[in-house]
Amino acid sequence: MNKHIEKYLDQYLNHPNPDYAVMLTGEWGCGKTFFIKNYIKARKKKKFCYISLNGIKQCNDIIPQILLALTPEKFNSKIFKGIMSVGRTVAYGITKFFNVDGVFNITDFSTCIFMNTTFIFDDFERTLLKPKEILGLFSDLVEQQNLHVIIIGDETKLSKDASNEYLSRKEKIIGKTFYIQNQNEEVLPA
């Protein structure tokens, strides 16, 4: 049923310099996450970084999740969470990515680890970030870092204030939106 979305995503991921992010939306429980996880499984030669935005309060809270998703064998989660709460570290040679105030420099960091990675941000409607902040992160990843970004969430579940801000900024970063249809015939057997 959603094969046209798979074909489009394949074309999008093969484009070397994406100009925009892609949004997958639909009602809660329609199979958005199921769809993207199966899509990822079928594309073993591609590098994906799947991140849940559920409960995220600051953009810097996303960085440890990205590191763990991309290089889980290199980071012990307890150690790394402690490192991120302090804001800087000597361990693992990543100090150069923090400025003197302990603020993470995503641009320097991205050139060494993010290359050829497609970022998938799920639970968009469950983040505690303002749309301006999270869309700014997506914009940086797409426009400055030339990375592919897929956003998953139920746009109808955003609060009224967040929805208005999101809709006014959406067109600048999200170039294509797909509505995921229920795939009961595929989901139920699984």
C-alpha positions as a printed NumPy array, in Angstrom:
array([[  0.   ,   0.   ,   0.   ],
       [  2.846,   2.419,   0.805],
       [  5.198,   1.189,  -1.944],
       [  5.168,   4.616,  -3.62 ],
       [  6.718,   6.046,  -0.428],
       [  9.499,   3.451,  -0.523],
       [ 10.261,   4.341,  -4.146],
       [ 10.323,   8.042,  -3.332],
       [ 12.602,   7.52 ,  -0.302],
       [ 14.979,   5.447,  -2.439],
       [ 15.228,   8.327,  -4.922],
       [ 15.605,  10.873,  -2.105],
       [ 18.417,   8.904,  -0.434],
       [ 20.277,   8.56 ,  -3.729],
       [ 20.336,  12.324,  -4.246],
       [ 23.81 ,  13.513,  -3.156],
       [ 22.749,  16.984,  -1.917],
       [ 19.252,  17.004,  -0.454],
       [ 17.526,  20.379,  -0.316],
       [ 14.868,  19.379,   2.18 ],
       [ 13.679,  16.854,   4.74 ],
       [ 10.866,  14.336,   4.219],
       [  7.937,  13.985,   6.636],
       [  6.026,  10.758,   7.242],
       [  2.804,  11.511,   9.06 ],
       [ -0.34 ,   9.681,  10.039],
       [ -2.509,   8.845,  13.014],
       [ -1.06 ,   7.19 ,  16.088],
       [ -0.932,   3.446,  15.571],
       [ -1.147,   3.539,  11.771],
       [  2.267,   1.89 ,  11.34 ],
       [  4.665,   4.784,  10.702],
       [  7.45 ,   3.324,  12.853],
       [  6.745,  -0.193,  11.586],
       [  7.01 ,   1.109,   8.025],
       [ 10.345,   2.892,   8.55 ],
       [ 11.929,   0.05 ,  10.525],
       [ 11.089,  -2.38 ,   7.698],
       [ 12.386,   0.143,   5.18 ],
       [ 15.694,   0.333,   7.082],
       [ 16.002,  -3.475,   7.344],
       [ 15.623,  -3.852,   3.59 ],
       [ 18.437,  -1.374,   2.887],
       [ 21.45 ,  -2.921,   4.578],
       [ 23.99 ,  -0.965,   2.515],
       [ 22.692,   2.408,   3.718],
       [ 23.683,   4.02 ,   7.023],
       [ 20.729,   5.115,   9.169],
       [ 20.553,   6.867,  12.515],
       [ 17.134,   6.331,  14.13 ],
       [ 16.343,   8.71 ,  17.013],
       [ 13.17 ,   9.025,  19.087],
       [ 12.353,  12.619,  20.039],
       [  9.958,  11.48 ,  22.773],
       [ 10.528,  13.676,  25.85 ],
       [ 13.512,  15.579,  24.387],
       [ 13.772,  18.984,  26.121],
       [ 16.902,  20.453,  24.48 ],
       [ 18.673,  19.951,  21.154],
       [ 21.819,  18.975,  23.078],
       [ 19.863,  16.007,  24.501],
       [ 19.801,  14.549,  20.996],
       [ 23.594,  14.37 ,  20.634],
       [ 24.159,  11.422,  23.024],
       [ 21.386,   9.486,  21.273],
       [ 23.022,  10.132,  17.907],
       [ 26.422,   9.008,  19.175],
       [ 25.   ,   5.859,  20.713],
       [ 22.986,   5.045,  17.587],
       [ 25.96 ,   5.525,  15.25 ],
       [ 28.752,   4.013,  17.343],
       [ 27.251,   1.903,  20.148],
       [ 30.36 ,  -0.238,  20.441],
       [ 32.5  ,   2.801,  21.275],
       [ 30.355,   4.368,  23.97 ],
       [ 29.184,   2.882,  27.238],
       [ 25.809,   4.604,  27.74 ],
       [ 26.307,   5.29 ,  31.484],
       [ 29.704,   6.813,  30.887],
       [ 28.515,   8.876,  27.945],
       [ 25.403,  10.173,  29.726],
       [ 27.675,  11.369,  32.515],
       [ 29.959,  13.015,  29.995],
       [ 27.083,  14.834,  28.314],
       [ 25.652,  16.023,  31.639],
       [ 29.015,  17.645,  32.448],
       [ 29.184,  19.125,  28.963],
       [ 32.75 ,  18.197,  28.018],
       [ 35.12 ,  15.267,  28.172],
       [ 38.638,  14.105,  27.618],
       [ 37.532,  10.547,  26.974],
       [ 37.129,   9.159,  23.459],
       [ 38.905,  12.146,  21.901],
       [ 35.795,  14.243,  21.331],
       [ 36.789,  17.327,  23.344],
       [ 37.395,  19.314,  20.176],
       [ 33.653,  19.251,  19.538],
       [ 32.856,  21.323,  22.638],
       [ 33.614,  25.027,  22.86 ],
       [ 34.993,  26.601,  26.047],
       [ 31.47 ,  27.011,  27.445],
       [ 30.801,  23.293,  27.027],
       [ 28.408,  23.829,  24.11 ],
       [ 28.468,  21.081,  21.497],
       [ 29.647,  22.113,  18.027],
       [ 27.548,  19.99 ,  15.682],
       [ 29.267,  21.274,  12.518],
       [ 32.754,  20.033,  13.443],
       [ 31.38 ,  16.811,  14.847],
       [ 29.21 ,  16.042,  11.84 ],
       [ 32.047,  16.076,   9.351],
       [ 33.685,  13.074,  11.022],
       [ 30.756,  10.871,  12.084],
       [ 27.589,  11.869,  10.191],
       [ 28.927,  11.416,   6.668],
       [ 26.561,   9.422,   4.407],
       [ 24.074,   8.941,   7.242],
       [ 20.322,   9.295,   6.905],
       [ 18.767,  10.674,  10.083],
       [ 15.336,   9.427,  11.058],
       [ 13.644,  11.382,  13.822],
       [ 10.571,   9.61 ,  15.182],
       [  7.922,  10.834,  17.663],
       [  8.114,  14.407,  16.363],
       [  4.848,  15.317,  18.088],
       [  6.161,  14.056,  21.448],
       [  9.197,  16.329,  21.709],
       [  9.192,  19.124,  24.285],
       [ 11.258,  21.323,  21.969],
       [  9.641,  24.272,  20.23 ],
       [  9.152,  23.72 ,  16.493],
       [ 11.601,  26.569,  15.799],
       [ 14.368,  24.686,  17.655],
       [ 13.834,  21.224,  16.227],
       [ 13.225,  22.467,  12.685],
       [ 16.417,  24.516,  13.051],
       [ 18.327,  21.311,  13.82 ],
       [ 16.755,  19.584,  10.803],
       [ 17.615,  22.609,   8.658],
       [ 21.255,  22.492,   9.771],
       [ 21.535,  18.781,   9.014],
       [ 20.   ,  19.181,   5.539],
       [ 21.214,  22.573,   4.355],
       [ 24.593,  22.892,   6.071],
       [ 25.655,  19.249,   6.345],
       [ 23.956,  17.932,   3.151],
       [ 22.433,  15.016,   5.05 ],
       [ 19.144,  13.225,   4.459],
       [ 16.514,  13.702,   7.168],
       [ 13.261,  11.785,   7.562],
       [ 10.83 ,  13.026,  10.209],
       [  8.076,  10.8  ,  11.578],
       [  5.12 ,  11.991,  13.614],
       [  1.449,  12.776,  13.83 ],
       [  1.155,  16.435,  12.829],
       [ -2.408,  16.555,  14.172],
       [ -1.207,  15.864,  17.749],
       [  0.869,  19.052,  18.047],
       [ -0.47 ,  21.616,  20.524],
       [ -2.263,  24.58 ,  18.959],
       [  0.664,  26.958,  19.581],
       [  3.221,  24.436,  18.361],
       [  1.063,  23.596,  15.353],
       [  0.835,  27.246,  14.249],
       [  4.6  ,  27.738,  14.607],
       [  5.302,  24.411,  12.892],
       [  3.047,  25.163,   9.921],
       [  4.616,  28.6  ,   9.427],
       [  8.128,  27.071,   9.321],
       [  7.43 ,  23.649,   7.791],
       [  7.626,  24.698,   4.151],
       [ 11.175,  26.   ,   4.579],
       [ 12.647,  22.639,   5.601],
       [ 10.151,  19.848,   4.827],
       [  9.879,  19.506,   1.073],
       [  7.717,  16.396,   0.872],
       [  5.106,  14.967,   3.235],
       [  3.611,  11.496,   2.986],
       [  0.58 ,  10.252,   4.865],
       [  1.153,   6.671,   6.023],
       [ -1.882,   4.466,   5.549],
       [ -2.79 ,   1.646,   7.915],
       [ -1.194,  -1.575,   6.731],
       [ -3.207,  -3.997,   8.82 ],
       [ -2.646,  -6.858,   6.387],
       [  1.138,  -6.426,   6.907],
       [  1.193,  -5.421,  10.593],
       [ -1.131,  -8.032,  12.085],
       [  0.835, -11.097,  10.954],
       [  4.072,  -9.525,  12.266]])
